[in-house]
Amino acid sequence: MLFILGLIMGSFFNVVILRYDPKQSFFNLDHLTGRSKCVHCHKQLKWYELFPVISFMALGGKCKKCKAVLNWQYPVVEILTGLATFGVPFLLGKIFFIKQLFLTGNPIEWFVILSILWIWVFYFFIILAFIDFRHKIIPNEINFLLALFGVALVFFYNLYDKFGLASGTFVGGYAAMLGFRDNIWANHIGAAVFVFLLFLLVVVLSNGRGMGMGDVKLVGALGIIFGWPDVLLIVFLSFIIGAIYGIIILIKDKNNISRLVPFGPFLVLASALVFFGGQSILHSYFGLFGIL
């Protein structure tokens, strides 16, 4: 049920992404009005052509009227949103042993609140990544919303006492190795300031060619959301993913070395990797050196 709900939300997010105008505010809802149409022949779509994923597959990825190839983004965003809607509470349930708590009659309203907040964080991750990929820009409004959700997460983690040496983190006991776990507010704000200044330094040293201010604001929001040391792992992974992508682009087209590559999607992908497998990633890394 959660996956299906996510598919429906993803269908709406496609509208938000594809109709976004960088010249207008992200909160301007005028561009969201009106029926869905084929972007090629402008044929108004019927209700049975709007089912998430199913309609795309039934149409063979082409417009029924003009036969133009439809954007691959439609099913990808819908599936990713479905996976996030289901996967986020599933993972949190494993971390917090929510099934056992529920069966023993313990209150779990805190779990519902945290799950909803994290799901919406991932919703904005998806929207941000695809907008940045299409327009090479990260809307300030999304960074602001992510920061707000980060503050809300910190508030509820603190309220329900879900922060400690190895809790309130997605890297498990490895978080204790880097310390800074005495106060959740100091941890998350300190992490945000550190990575914000780090990325700002990159912008200054590269004169804006290596990274944009949107990325600086995004990593600051990620610092508030994930805290220390999770955000540090996110930064390392994003640079590794970006380097791999850059090498692939260079191999494919050596004459396109100056191609502008958005960094936002790398930060989002790295955030997802840390959320769903941060502890496993560090376990594998330290295992190479015999450190567990």
C-alpha positions as CSV (number, residue, x, y, z in Angstrom):
1,M,0.0,0.0,0.0
2,L,2.8,2.4,0.8
3,F,4.5,1.6,-2.5
4,I,1.4,2.3,-4.4
5,L,0.9,5.5,-2.5
6,G,4.4,6.4,-3.5
7,L,3.8,5.7,-7.1
8,I,0.9,8.2,-7.1
9,M,2.9,10.8,-5.3
10,G,5.7,10.2,-7.8
11,S,3.3,10.9,-10.7
12,F,2.5,14.3,-9.1
13,F,6.2,15.0,-8.5
14,N,6.8,14.5,-12.2
15,V,4.5,17.3,-12.9
16,V,6.3,19.5,-10.4
17,I,9.7,18.6,-11.9
18,L,8.8,18.9,-15.6
19,R,6.8,22.1,-15.2
20,Y,9.3,23.8,-12.9
21,D,10.5,27.2,-14.3
22,P,13.9,28.3,-12.9
23,K,12.8,31.9,-13.5
24,Q,9.9,31.6,-11.0
25,S,9.6,30.6,-7.4
26,F,9.3,27.0,-6.6
27,F,6.2,27.9,-4.5
28,N,4.5,29.4,-7.6
29,L,1.7,26.9,-8.2
30,D,0.4,28.5,-11.4
31,H,2.4,26.1,-13.5
32,L,0.8,23.1,-11.8
33,T,-2.7,23.9,-13.1
34,G,-4.1,22.5,-16.2
35,R,-4.5,18.9,-17.6
36,S,-1.5,16.8,-18.5
37,K,-0.5,16.8,-22.1
38,C,2.0,15.2,-24.4
39,V,5.0,17.6,-24.5
40,H,5.4,16.8,-28.2
41,C,2.0,17.0,-29.9
42,H,0.1,18.6,-26.9
43,K,-2.6,16.0,-26.9
44,Q,-4.5,16.0,-23.7
45,L,-4.0,12.8,-21.9
46,K,-7.0,10.6,-20.9
47,W,-7.4,9.3,-17.3
48,Y,-6.3,5.8,-18.3
49,E,-3.1,7.2,-19.7
50,L,-2.1,8.6,-16.3
51,F,-1.7,5.5,-14.2
52,P,1.9,5.5,-12.7
53,V,4.3,3.2,-14.5
54,I,1.4,1.0,-15.9
55,S,0.3,3.6,-18.5
56,F,4.0,4.1,-19.5
57,M,4.5,0.4,-20.1
58,A,1.1,-0.1,-21.8
59,L,1.9,2.7,-24.2
60,G,5.4,1.2,-24.9
61,G,7.0,4.5,-23.7
62,K,5.5,6.4,-26.6
63,C,2.7,8.9,-27.1
64,K,-0.5,7.2,-28.3
65,K,-1.1,9.9,-30.9
66,C,2.2,11.2,-32.3
67,K,4.3,8.1,-31.3
68,A,7.0,10.3,-29.9
69,V,9.2,8.7,-27.2
70,L,8.2,9.7,-23.7
71,N,10.6,10.9,-21.1
72,W,12.2,8.0,-19.1
73,Q,11.9,10.3,-16.1
74,Y,8.2,9.4,-15.7
75,P,8.5,5.8,-14.5
76,V,11.9,6.4,-12.8
77,V,10.6,9.1,-10.5
78,E,7.4,7.1,-9.8
79,I,9.3,4.0,-8.9
80,L,11.9,5.9,-6.8
81,T,9.1,7.6,-4.9
82,G,7.4,4.3,-4.3
83,L,10.5,2.7,-3.0
84,A,11.2,5.7,-0.7
85,T,7.6,5.6,0.7
86,F,7.9,2.0,1.5
87,G,11.7,1.6,2.2
88,V,12.1,4.5,4.6
89,P,9.6,3.2,7.3
90,F,10.8,-0.3,6.6
91,L,14.4,0.5,7.4
92,L,13.5,2.7,10.4
93,G,11.3,-0.2,11.7
94,K,14.3,-2.5,11.6
95,I,16.6,0.0,13.3
96,F,14.1,0.7,16.2
97,F,12.7,-2.9,16.4
98,I,9.3,-1.4,15.9
99,K,7.6,-4.8,15.3
100,Q,8.6,-6.0,18.7
101,L,7.5,-2.7,20.3
102,F,4.1,-2.8,18.6
103,L,3.5,-6.5,19.5
104,T,4.3,-5.7,23.2
105,G,1.9,-2.8,23.3
106,N,4.4,0.0,23.5
107,P,3.4,3.4,22.0
108,I,4.9,4.0,18.5
109,E,3.5,7.4,17.6
110,W,7.1,8.7,17.6
111,F,8.0,6.1,14.9
112,V,5.1,7.3,12.7
113,I,6.2,10.9,13.1
114,L,9.9,10.2,12.3
115,S,8.8,8.0,9.3
116,I,6.7,10.8,7.8
117,L,9.4,13.3,8.2
118,W,12.0,11.1,6.6
119,I,9.7,10.2,3.8
120,W,9.2,13.8,3.0
121,V,12.9,14.4,3.1
122,F,13.3,11.8,0.5
123,Y,10.5,13.3,-1.6
124,F,12.3,16.6,-1.7
125,F,15.6,14.7,-2.4
126,I,14.0,13.2,-5.6
127,I,12.5,16.5,-6.7
128,L,15.8,18.3,-6.1
129,A,17.9,15.7,-7.9
130,F,15.9,15.7,-11.1
131,I,15.5,19.5,-11.2
132,D,19.2,19.9,-10.7
133,F,19.9,17.3,-13.4
134,R,17.5,19.1,-15.9
135,H,18.3,22.7,-15.1
136,K,21.7,22.7,-13.3
137,I,20.1,24.6,-10.5
138,I,18.9,23.8,-7.0
139,P,15.9,25.9,-5.9
140,N,16.6,27.8,-2.7
141,E,13.1,26.9,-1.5
142,I,13.9,23.2,-1.5
143,N,17.1,23.7,0.4
144,F,15.1,25.8,2.9
145,L,12.4,23.1,3.3
146,L,15.1,20.4,3.8
147,A,16.7,22.5,6.5
148,L,13.3,22.9,8.2
149,F,12.7,19.1,8.0
150,G,16.1,18.6,9.5
151,V,15.3,20.9,12.4
152,A,12.0,19.0,12.9
153,L,13.9,15.6,12.9
154,V,16.4,16.8,15.4
155,F,13.6,18.1,17.7
156,F,11.7,14.8,17.6
157,Y,14.8,12.7,18.0
158,N,15.7,14.7,21.0
159,L,12.1,14.7,22.3
160,Y,11.8,10.9,22.2
161,D,15.4,10.3,23.4
162,K,16.6,8.6,20.2
163,F,20.1,10.1,20.1
164,G,23.2,8.6,21.7
165,L,26.6,7.1,21.1
166,A,25.2,4.6,18.5
167,S,21.7,5.9,18.1
168,G,20.3,8.7,16.0
169,T,22.8,7.8,13.3
170,F,22.9,5.5,10.2
171,V,26.5,4.3,10.7
172,G,25.8,2.5,14.0
173,G,28.6,2.2,16.5
174,Y,31.1,3.8,14.1
175,A,29.6,7.2,15.1
176,A,31.1,6.8,18.6
177,M,34.6,6.5,17.0
178,L,34.4,10.2,15.9
179,G,32.7,11.4,19.1
180,F,30.6,14.6,19.3
181,R,27.6,12.7,20.6
182,D,26.9,14.5,23.9
183,N,24.2,16.9,22.5
184,I,22.1,16.3,19.4
185,W,21.7,20.0,18.6
186,A,25.4,20.7,18.9
187,N,26.1,17.6,16.8
188,H,23.7,18.5,13.9
189,I,24.4,22.3,13.9
190,G,28.1,21.7,14.1
191,A,28.0,19.2,11.3
192,A,26.0,21.7,9.1
193,V,28.5,24.5,9.8
194,F,31.5,22.3,9.1
195,V,30.3,20.9,5.7
196,F,28.9,24.3,4.7
197,L,32.2,26.0,5.2
198,L,34.0,23.1,3.5
199,F,31.9,23.4,0.3
200,L,32.1,27.2,0.5
201,L,35.9,26.9,0.4
202,V,35.6,24.7,-2.7
203,V,33.5,27.4,-4.4
204,V,35.9,30.2,-3.4
205,L,39.0,28.3,-4.5
206,S,37.5,27.2,-7.8
207,N,36.0,30.6,-8.4
208,G,32.6,29.0,-8.7
209,R,33.6,26.5,-11.4
210,G,33.9,23.4,-9.2
211,M,30.6,23.9,-7.4
212,G,27.7,26.2,-7.1
213,M,26.1,27.9,-4.0
214,G,23.1,25.7,-4.4
215,D,25.3,22.7,-3.5
216,V,26.8,24.6,-0.5
217,K,23.3,25.3,0.8
218,L,22.2,21.7,0.2
219,V,25.1,20.2,2.1
220,G,24.4,22.5,5.0
221,A,20.8,21.2,5.0
222,L,22.2,17.7,4.9
223,G,24.3,18.5,7.9
224,I,21.2,19.5,9.9
225,I,19.3,16.4,8.7
226,F,22.0,13.7,9.2
227,G,24.3,15.2,11.7
228,W,27.9,14.1,12.5
229,P,29.6,11.9,11.3
230,D,26.9,10.7,8.8
231,V,27.2,13.9,6.7
232,L,30.9,13.4,6.5
233,L,30.4,10.0,4.9
234,I,27.9,11.6,2.6
235,V,30.4,14.2,1.4
236,F,33.1,11.5,0.8
237,L,30.7,9.3,-1.1
238,S,29.3,12.1,-3.2
239,F,32.8,13.0,-4.4
240,I,33.6,9.4,-5.2
241,I,30.3,9.0,-7.1
242,G,30.9,12.3,-8.9
243,A,34.5,11.3,-9.9
244,I,33.2,8.0,-11.3
245,Y,30.5,9.7,-13.3
246,G,33.1,12.3,-14.5
247,I,35.4,9.5,-15.7
248,I,32.6,7.8,-17.6
249,I,31.6,11.1,-19.3
250,L,35.3,11.7,-20.2
251,I,35.7,8.2,-21.7
252,K,32.5,8.6,-23.7
253,D,33.3,12.0,-25.0
254,K,36.9,13.3,-24.5
255,N,36.0,16.6,-26.3
256,N,33.3,17.3,-23.7
257,I,35.6,17.6,-20.7
258,S,34.2,21.1,-19.8
259,R,30.7,19.8,-19.6
260,L,28.8,21.2,-16.6
261,V,27.8,18.4,-14.3
262,P,25.3,19.0,-11.5
263,F,26.5,17.9,-8.1
264,G,23.1,17.8,-6.3
265,P,22.2,14.4,-7.6
266,F,25.5,13.0,-6.3
267,L,24.8,14.4,-2.8
268,V,21.3,12.9,-2.9
269,L,22.5,9.5,-4.0
270,A,25.2,9.5,-1.3
271,S,22.6,10.5,1.3
272,A,20.4,7.6,0.2
273,L,23.4,5.2,0.4
274,V,24.2,6.4,3.9
275,F,20.5,6.2,5.1
276,F,20.0,2.7,3.8
277,G,23.5,1.3,4.2
278,G,25.9,3.6,6.0
279,Q,26.9,1.1,8.7
280,S,27.5,-1.6,6.0
281,I,29.6,0.7,3.9
282,L,31.9,1.6,6.8
283,H,32.0,-2.1,8.0
284,S,33.2,-3.1,4.5
285,Y,35.7,-0.2,4.4
286,F,37.3,-0.8,7.8
287,G,37.2,-4.5,7.2
288,L,39.8,-4.0,4.4
289,F,42.2,-2.9,7.1
290,G,41.1,-5.5,9.7
291,I,39.3,-2.9,11.7
292,L,35.8,-3.8,12.6
